[in-house]
Amino acid sequence: MVDIPQKEQPVLAELSPGQPAPLHIIVDPAQIDPQGHSAIDFYASSLDGKRVAVSISQGGSESGDLHIYETATGKALADVIPRVNGGTAGGSVAWNADGSGFYYTRYPHAGERPEADLGFYQQVWFHKLGADSSQDQYSLGKDFPRIAEIALETSSDGHYVLAQMAYGDGGQFAHYLLGPDQHWRQIARLADQISAAAFGGDGFLYLLSHANAPRGKVLKVPLERPQLTSAETVVPEGTAVIEQVVAGGKHLYVSELMGGPSQIRVFDTSGRSLGAVPLSPVSSVFGMLHYQGDELLFQNVSYTQPAAWFRFNPNSREMRRTSLAETAPADFSDTEVIRETAVSADGAKVPLTIIQRKGTKLDGQNPVLLYGYGGYNISLKPQFDVSLRPLLDRGVIYTVANLRGGGEFGEAWHEAGMLTKKQNVFDDFAACARHLVQRRYTASTRLAIEGGSNGGLLMGAELTQHPDLFAAVVSHVGIYDMLRVELSPNGAFNVTEFGTVKELDQFRALYAYSPYHHVKDGVHYPPVLFLTGANDPRVDPMHSRKMTARLQAAGTTQPVLLRTSGTSGHGIGTALSERIAQRADVLAFLFAQWARNGTPQPSGHP
């Protein structure tokens, strides 16, 4: 996927790491929808690279239909398969060996299930190219739970297909393998704590296990006999959190998290350590791929350097930057990245990343924007964001909190911020805010906060629990009525992360922090900007509408604003022009609130 200036949506293009542009564009959503409201959800190429399956949805709905394109010409085949992609569960495709067909995930069609279940019960089907989709064959998933989320992968020789089934969003997985005999066998149950699997080039399947290893360990089993009882540990649990495993013929690459930033370690397939891949400081690794022989292709990005793809040769230890690199549209050489630690209410140490201009004075007068998420085992890793430039130019310090509930320190860190322990997330964030004040980065009258989705829930909790701690709140597509989350069309997927009102202890925990239920009349709340998308398939827009109305009814004298985008959803597939408009409104809101105590003035950059 490639972003092209002035195009509303990324295009699907064929690229070579060793050759620069021109791009060979295969699918351009603008050719389908000139208004820019159609977007690519996911894609999967055949093993020979001649065809690619592409899911396309409209208006941020993430409800995609699958189309097949020839990579050489960009021509669309007649095959169209409906309802392959959805908001939370997404979609996936795995081609067979000769490219004559593929396995794919889909949702029930009308009449197959009651209407309330049409966004659930994801299954695996097989499609033969040229056939009508009504003739497709069922393959796997009829006995899966209602909130199953399935991801598919084909081995490099096409002889095996792997299916990972997630039980909702709480971090439990089961794995199934389809072999040459065309029979599926379960190789890992939910209780086995296997979170990922990867095909090796040596006839083995490599598994990321959390059994008695909350930070992860790597196991391997032979593809011909994939039994956990005979699994061999090749990389034991260490101090860092294992995030991804890529196996070549003779080498194993393991990306790890160290509280947010990444590292890559190299092993042989017996588990002998061969050192590390050199990376930029305080940076992230994305998209590791096995490439040509035993080389590794991966993306590296930091807060000050845009994403670039690199090739690493394990034999020569040579790392080369490829032509697949983004160009920075702004200079961040005047910017420094600092890592500090805040102490939460129960003594937990919470990492905090601070991005500021070099030479910034810690006098308690700087405007600060603090961002957080804290959930679903999702880690806030370093990312390049050019929209930080206008903030930095006006003296704003941008900060990111690595809260419990995320995956920065492994499954124990995640579990400490989910279900009945969700309050830890809110305590962590408040501790980070107080740390910034105590260290004189800012004052509460200059401290703004921002988050989205689960981070929107975080914003609602901070707003209602600590109304005097912040100068402004920006909350995107958030959840605020925690007693009705599971009743919304997509809500059941969240039960494994948040809990259910049907169990007393979980109900009490949900009610104790539910932002909507803790708005109090007459309280002096800070200014708030809520943002939502009318087509959001993940979080019902009613949450933002209800929370806005309740705060306004509480009688606060500060602005309580709701921005609704009629052409977008949860954020995925939002057109470029709408993303720009959203960010411009957010920055205008923030600068207006900071201006109450002195307007940040631009300096050093136009």
C-alpha positions in Angstrom: 0.0 0.0 0.0 1.4 3.4 -1.0 0.3 6.9 -0.2 0.5 9.2 -3.2 0.2 13.0 -2.6 -3.2 14.4 -3.3 -4.9 11.0 -3.5 -7.6 10.4 -1.0 -6.8 6.8 -0.4 -3.6 4.7 -0.6 -3.1 2.6 -3.8 -2.1 -1.0 -4.1 1.2 -1.1 -6.0 3.9 -3.6 -6.9 7.3 -2.6 -5.7 10.8 -4.1 -5.6 13.1 -3.3 -2.6 16.0 -3.1 -5.0 14.5 -0.8 -7.5 13.1 2.7 -7.1 9.9 4.2 -8.7 8.0 4.3 -11.1 5.3 2.5 -9.2 3.3 -0.2 -10.9 -0.2 0.6 -9.6 -2.5 -2.5 -9.5 -5.6 -1.0 -7.7 -6.4 2.7 -7.3 -9.5 3.2 -5.2 -9.9 6.6 -7.0 -10.7 4.7 -10.2 -13.5 3.0 -8.4 -14.8 6.0 -6.4 -13.6 9.5 -7.4 -15.1 10.9 -4.2 -12.5 9.0 -2.2 -14.8 7.1 0.1 -13.8 3.6 -1.1 -10.8 2.1 0.6 -8.8 -1.1 0.5 -9.3 -3.2 3.7 -6.7 -5.9 3.0 -5.1 -7.8 0.1 -3.3 -11.1 -0.5 -1.3 -12.1 -3.5 -1.1 -15.6 -5.0 2.1 -17.4 -4.4 3.3 -16.8 -8.0 2.4 -13.1 -7.7 0.2 -13.2 -10.8 -3.1 -12.3 -9.0 -4.1 -10.5 -5.9 -7.3 -10.6 -3.9 -8.4 -7.2 -2.6 -11.2 -6.4 -0.1 -12.8 -3.0 -0.8 -15.3 -1.2 1.4 -17.0 2.2 1.4 -17.4 5.2 3.7 -15.3 3.8 6.6 -17.7 0.9 7.0 -15.0 -1.8 6.8 -17.7 -4.0 5.3 -15.7 -5.2 2.3 -16.3 -7.3 -0.8 -13.5 -9.3 -2.3 -12.3 -8.6 -5.9 -9.5 -10.3 -7.8 -7.0 -8.4 -10.0 -4.3 -9.5 -12.4 -1.0 -7.9 -11.1 0.5 -7.4 -14.5 -2.4 -5.4 -16.0 -4.6 -4.3 -13.0 -7.5 -5.9 -14.7 -10.3 -7.1 -12.5 -11.6 -10.6 -12.9 -15.3 -11.3 -12.8 -15.1 -13.0 -9.4 -16.7 -10.9 -6.6 -17.2 -12.3 -3.1 -19.5 -10.3 -0.7 -19.1 -9.8 3.1 -15.5 -10.9 3.5 -14.4 -8.1 5.8 -15.9 -6.6 9.0 -15.1 -4.0 11.6 -13.5 -5.9 14.5 -12.9 -9.4 13.1 -11.6 -8.1 9.8 -11.0 -10.5 6.9 -8.3 -12.8 5.5 -7.3 -14.8 2.4 -4.9 -17.7 1.8 -4.2 -18.8 -1.8 -3.7 -22.5 -2.7 -0.4 -23.7 -4.3 -1.2 -23.3 -8.0 -3.2 -20.0 -7.7 -6.4 -21.6 -9.0 -8.4 -20.6 -5.8 -8.1 -19.5 -2.2 -9.4 -19.9 1.3 -11.1 -16.8 2.7 -13.1 -15.7 5.7 -16.6 -14.5 5.4 -19.6 -13.5 7.5 -23.1 -15.1 7.3 -25.3 -14.1 4.4 -28.9 -13.0 4.9 -31.0 -16.0 5.8 -28.1 -18.0 7.1 -28.3 -16.5 10.6 -30.6 -14.1 12.5 -30.0 -10.5 11.6 -28.4 -9.8 15.0 -25.7 -12.4 14.2 -24.8 -11.3 10.6 -21.7 -9.5 11.9 -20.5 -12.6 13.9 -19.8 -16.3 13.3 -16.9 -15.8 10.9 -16.0 -18.9 8.9 -13.5 -20.1 6.3 -14.7 -21.0 2.8 -12.9 -21.9 -0.5 -13.4 -20.2 -3.8 -12.3 -21.5 -7.2 -11.4 -18.8 -9.7 -14.1 -18.4 -12.3 -16.8 -20.0 -10.2 -19.8 -18.1 -8.9 -19.3 -17.3 -5.2 -22.6 -19.1 -4.4 -20.8 -22.3 -5.3 -18.0 -21.8 -2.8 -17.3 -24.6 -0.4 -17.4 -24.4 3.4 -14.0 -25.3 5.0 -13.8 -24.4 8.7 -15.5 -22.6 11.6 -19.0 -23.9 12.0 -18.2 -24.9 15.6 -16.3 -21.7 16.4 -17.7 -19.2 19.0 -19.9 -16.3 17.9 -17.1 -13.8 18.5 -14.4 -15.7 16.5 -11.9 -13.6 14.5 -10.0 -15.6 11.9 -6.7 -14.9 10.2 -5.3 -17.2 7.4 -1.8 -17.8 6.0 -0.4 -20.1 3.4 3.1 -21.8 3.6 5.6 -20.7 1.0 5.2 -24.0 -0.9 1.4 -23.8 -0.7 1.1 -27.2 0.9 -0.3 -25.9 4.2 -2.8 -23.3 5.4 -2.8 -22.0 8.9 -5.9 -20.6 10.6 -5.7 -18.5 13.7 -8.9 -18.1 15.6 -9.1 -15.3 18.2 -11.8 -15.5 20.9 -12.9 -11.9 20.7 -10.5 -9.1 21.5 -9.2 -10.4 24.9 -6.0 -12.1 23.6 -7.0 -15.8 23.5 -6.2 -17.8 20.4 -6.6 -21.3 18.9 -4.8 -22.6 15.8 -5.7 -25.0 13.1 -3.6 -26.5 10.3 -4.7 -27.7 6.9 -2.2 -30.2 5.4 -1.7 -31.9 2.0 -4.4 -34.4 3.0 -7.0 -31.5 3.0 -8.1 -32.1 6.6 -8.0 -29.4 9.3 -6.5 -30.4 12.6 -6.4 -28.3 15.7 -2.8 -27.8 16.9 -3.4 -25.4 19.8 -6.4 -24.7 22.0 -7.4 -21.4 23.6 -6.0 -22.7 26.9 -2.6 -23.5 25.4 -1.7 -19.8 25.3 -0.2 -19.8 21.8 -0.6 -16.2 20.4 1.0 -16.6 17.0 2.4 -19.2 14.6 4.8 -18.9 11.6 5.9 -21.2 8.9 9.6 -21.9 8.7 11.6 -22.8 5.6 12.9 -25.9 7.3 9.7 -28.0 7.7 8.8 -26.7 11.1 6.1 -24.5 12.5 7.3 -21.9 15.0 4.9 -20.9 17.8 4.9 -17.9 20.1 3.8 -19.3 23.5 2.9 -17.5 26.7 2.4 -20.7 28.8 4.4 -19.9 32.0 6.1 -17.1 29.9 4.1 -13.9 30.0 6.7 -12.1 27.8 6.7 -15.0 25.3 8.9 -17.9 24.2 9.4 -19.5 20.8 8.6 -23.2 20.3 8.9 -25.3 17.2 7.0 -28.4 16.0 7.4 -30.4 12.8 4.7 -29.6 10.2 4.1 -33.3 9.6 3.4 -33.9 13.3 2.4 -30.5 14.8 1.8 -31.7 18.4 2.4 -29.4 21.3 3.4 -32.3 23.5 6.5 -32.7 21.4 7.3 -29.0 21.0 10.9 -27.9 21.4 11.7 -24.5 23.0 14.2 -22.6 20.7 14.0 -19.1 22.2 13.2 -19.1 26.0 11.5 -16.2 27.7 13.8 -13.2 28.2 13.5 -9.7 29.7 12.0 -8.2 26.5 8.5 -9.0 25.1 8.5 -11.2 21.9 6.2 -9.6 19.4 6.8 -11.4 16.1 8.8 -14.4 14.8 10.0 -14.8 11.2 11.7 -18.1 10.2 13.8 -18.6 7.2 15.7 -21.8 6.2 18.6 -21.4 8.6 17.8 -18.3 10.6 15.1 -17.1 13.0 14.3 -13.4 13.5 12.6 -12.3 16.7 11.3 -8.8 17.1 10.9 -7.7 20.7 9.5 -4.8 22.7 11.3 -3.0 25.4 8.5 -1.0 27.0 7.6 0.6 23.6 10.7 0.7 21.4 11.7 -2.4 19.4 14.7 -4.6 18.8 15.4 -7.6 16.5 17.4 -10.6 17.6 18.8 -13.2 15.3 19.1 -17.0 16.0 19.8 -20.1 14.1 16.9 -22.6 14.0 18.3 -24.5 17.0 18.0 -21.3 19.1 21.7 -20.3 19.2 21.9 -16.5 19.5 23.6 -14.7 16.6 23.3 -11.1 17.8 21.0 -8.3 17.0 20.0 -6.2 13.9 21.1 -2.6 14.3 18.2 -0.2 14.5 17.6 3.5 15.0 17.4 4.5 18.7 13.9 4.6 20.2 12.3 3.2 17.1 9.8 0.6 16.0 9.8 -2.5 13.8 6.9 -3.3 11.6 6.2 -5.8 8.8 9.1 -8.3 9.2 9.3 -10.6 6.1 11.5 -13.5 5.1 13.2 -12.3 1.8 15.4 -14.0 -0.8 17.3 -16.8 0.8 17.6 -16.1 4.5 17.5 -12.3 4.3 15.1 -10.2 6.4 13.0 -7.4 5.0 11.6 -5.1 7.7 10.3 -1.6 8.3 12.0 0.7 10.8 10.4 4.0 12.0 10.9 6.5 14.8 9.4 9.7 16.2 11.8 11.8 14.1 12.5 9.6 11.1 9.8 8.4 8.7 9.3 4.7 7.8 11.9 3.0 5.6 12.4 -0.6 4.6 15.7 -2.3 5.2 17.3 -5.6 4.1 19.5 -7.5 6.6 21.8 -10.3 5.5 22.5 -12.7 8.4 25.7 -14.1 6.8 27.5 -10.8 6.0 25.7 -8.9 8.8 25.1 -6.2 6.2 22.0 -4.0 6.5 20.9 -1.9 3.5 18.3 0.7 3.3 16.0 0.0 0.3 14.3 2.3 -2.1 11.1 1.7 -0.2 11.3 4.7 2.1 9.1 7.6 2.9 10.4 11.1 2.5 10.1 13.4 5.5 7.9 16.4 4.5 9.3 18.3 7.5 12.7 18.5 9.3 12.8 17.1 12.8 16.5 17.5 13.4 15.8 20.0 16.2 13.7 17.4 18.1 14.8 15.2 20.9 13.1 12.1 22.4 13.3 11.4 26.1 12.1 8.4 28.1 11.0 8.8 31.7 9.1 6.8 34.2 6.0 7.8 36.2 4.9 5.9 39.3 1.2 4.8 39.4 -1.1 4.7 42.4 -0.1 1.1 43.3 3.6 1.7 42.7 3.7 0.3 39.1 6.4 2.1 36.9 4.8 3.5 33.8 7.1 4.5 30.8 6.5 8.0 29.3 8.0 9.2 26.1 8.6 12.9 25.7 9.1 14.5 22.3 10.2 18.2 22.4 12.4 20.7 20.7 16.0 20.6 21.9 16.7 23.3 24.6 13.1 23.4 25.9 13.0 25.0 29.3 11.3 23.1 32.1 9.6 26.1 33.7 6.1 24.7 34.1 4.8 26.9 31.3 5.0 24.7 28.3 1.8 23.5 26.6 1.8 19.7 26.7 -0.3 17.1 24.8 -0.4 13.7 26.5 -1.6 10.7 24.5 -2.7 7.3 25.8 -4.5 4.1 24.9 -4.0 1.2 27.4 -5.9 -1.8 26.2 -6.2 -4.9 24.0 -2.6 -5.8 24.4 -1.8 -3.0 21.9 1.5 -1.3 22.3 2.1 2.3 21.6 5.3 2.1 19.6 7.3 5.0 18.1 5.6 6.3 15.0 6.5 9.2 12.7 3.7 11.9 12.6 4.3 15.0 10.6 1.4 16.7 12.3 3.6 17.1 15.3 5.6 19.7 13.5 3.1 22.6 14.0 2.8 21.6 17.7 6.6 21.6 18.2 6.9 24.9 16.3 4.6 26.5 18.9 6.5 25.2 21.9 4.2 22.2 22.5 5.7 19.1 24.1 4.1 15.9 22.8 4.1 12.9 25.2 3.0 9.2 25.0 2.2 7.1 28.0 2.7 3.3 27.8 -0.1 2.2 30.1 -1.1 -1.1 31.6 -3.6 -2.9 29.4 -1.2 -2.5 26.5 1.4 -5.1 25.4 4.6 -3.2 26.1 5.7 -5.5 28.9 3.9 -8.7 27.9 0.7 -10.5 28.8 1.0 -9.7 32.6 1.0 -6.0 31.7 -2.0 -6.5 29.5 -3.9 -8.5 32.1 -3.2 -5.8 34.8 -5.3 -3.4 32.8 -8.3 -5.4 31.6 -11.6 -6.8 33.0 -11.9 -5.9 36.7 -8.4 -4.3 36.7 -9.2 -1.6 34.1 -8.9 1.2 36.7 -5.2 0.6 36.7 -5.1 2.1 33.2 -6.7 5.3 34.4 -4.5 5.5 37.4 -1.4 5.1 35.2 -2.4 7.9 32.9 -3.2 10.2 35.8 0.3 9.4 37.2 1.9 10.3 33.9 0.0 13.6 33.9 1.1 14.4 37.5 4.7 13.4 36.6 4.8 16.0 33.8 3.5 18.7 36.2 5.9 17.7 39.0 8.9 17.7 36.6 7.8 21.1 35.5 7.3 20.2 31.9 3.9 21.9 32.2 1.1 22.9 34.6 -2.4 21.5 34.8 -3.7 24.7 33.1 -1.5 23.9 30.1 -1.9 20.1 29.9 -4.2 18.7 27.2 -4.9 15.0 26.7 -5.9 12.9 23.6 -6.9 9.3 22.9 -9.1 7.3 20.6 -11.3 4.2 20.7 -10.3 2.4 23.9 -8.2 5.6 24.3 -11.5 7.5 24.1 -12.8 5.5 27.0 -9.5 6.5 28.8 -10.3 10.2 28.0 -13.8 9.8 29.4 -12.5 8.2 32.6 -9.8 10.9 33.1 -12.4 13.7 32.4 -14.8 12.4 35.1 -12.2 11.2 37.6 -9.8 14.1 37.4 -11.6 17.1 36.0 -9.1 19.6 37.6 -6.0 17.9 36.2 -6.4 18.9 32.5 -6.8 22.0 30.4 -8.5 20.3 27.5 -9.6 16.9 26.3 -9.8 15.5 22.8 -11.5 12.1 22.5 -11.9 10.2 19.2 -14.5 7.5 18.6 -14.7 6.6 22.3 -16.7 4.3 24.5 -18.4 6.0 27.4 -21.5 4.0 28.5 -19.8 0.8 29.7 -23.1 -0.8 30.8 -24.3 -0.9 27.2 -21.2 -1.7 25.3 -22.0 -5.4 24.8 -25.5 -4.5 23.6 -24.3 -2.6 20.6 -24.1 -4.4 17.2 -20.3 -4.9 17.6 -20.1 -4.9 21.3 -19.8 -8.7 22.0 -16.3 -8.7 20.7 -15.2 -6.5 23.6 -16.5 -8.7 26.4 -13.3 -10.6 26.7 -11.4 -7.4 27.3 -13.8 -5.3 29.3 -16.1 -7.8 30.9 -19.8 -8.3 30.9 -22.7 -6.8 32.9 -24.0 -10.4 33.3 -21.3 -11.2 36.0 -21.6 -9.3 39.2 -17.9 -8.5 39.8 -17.4 -7.4 36.3 -20.6 -5.3 36.3 -19.4 -3.5 39.5 -16.0 -2.8 37.8 -17.7 -1.5 34.6 -20.0 0.7 36.5 -17.3 2.0 38.8 -15.5 3.7 35.9 -18.2 4.1 33.3 -17.6 7.8 32.2 -21.3 8.4 31.3 -22.5 7.3 34.7 -20.1 9.5 36.6 -20.8 12.9 35.0 -21.9 15.1 37.9 -24.0 18.2 37.7 -22.3 21.4 38.6 -18.7 20.1 38.2 -16.3 22.4 36.4 -15.2 20.1 33.6 -12.4 21.1 31.2 -13.2 21.9 27.5 -13.9 18.7 25.5 -13.9 17.9 21.8 -15.5 14.6 20.9 -15.1 13.1 17.4 -17.1 10.3 15.9 -17.8 8.8 12.5 -21.4 8.1 11.4 -20.4 4.8 9.8 -18.3 3.5 12.7 -18.7 -0.4 12.7 -16.6 -0.8 15.9 -17.9 1.8 18.4 -21.5 3.0 18.1 -21.6 6.8 17.6 -24.3 6.9 20.2 -21.6 6.8 22.8 -20.2 10.2 21.7 -23.6 11.7 21.3 -24.8 10.6 24.8 -21.6 11.7 26.5 -21.8 15.1 24.8 -25.4 15.6 25.8 -24.8 14.5 29.4 -21.8 16.9 29.9 -23.8 19.7 28.4 -26.7 19.0 30.6 -24.4 18.9 33.7 -24.1 22.7 33.3 -20.4 23.1 32.6 -19.5 26.5 31.4 -16.7 25.2 29.2 -17.1 24.2 25.6 -18.4 20.6 25.0 -18.2 20.0 21.3 -19.1 17.0 19.1 -17.6 16.7 15.6 -19.3 14.0 13.4 -18.0 12.9 10.1 -20.7 11.7 7.8 -18.4 9.9 5.4 -16.2 7.9 7.8 -16.2 5.3 10.5 -13.7 4.3 13.2 -10.8 5.9 11.2 -9.9 3.0 8.9 -10.5 4.0 5.3 -11.1 7.7 6.0 -10.4 9.9 3.0 -7.2 12.1 3.2 -9.2 15.3 2.9 -11.3 14.3 5.8 -8.3 13.3 7.9 -6.7 16.6 7.2 -10.0 18.4 8.2 -10.3 16.4 11.4 -6.7 17.2 12.4 -7.1 20.8 11.6 -10.1 21.0 13.8 -8.3 19.2 16.7 -5.3 21.6 16.5 -7.6 24.6 16.3 -9.4 23.4 19.4 -6.2 22.7 21.3 -4.6 26.0 20.4 -7.7 27.9 21.4 -7.6 26.3 24.9 -3.9 26.8 25.4 -4.3 30.4 24.3 -6.3 31.1 27.5 -3.0 31.1 29.4 -0.8 32.5 26.8 -0.7 31.7 23.1 2.1 29.4 21.9 4.1 31.3 19.3 5.8 29.6 16.3 9.5 29.9 16.0 12.4 28.3 14.1 10.2 26.9 11.3 7.8 28.5 8.8 
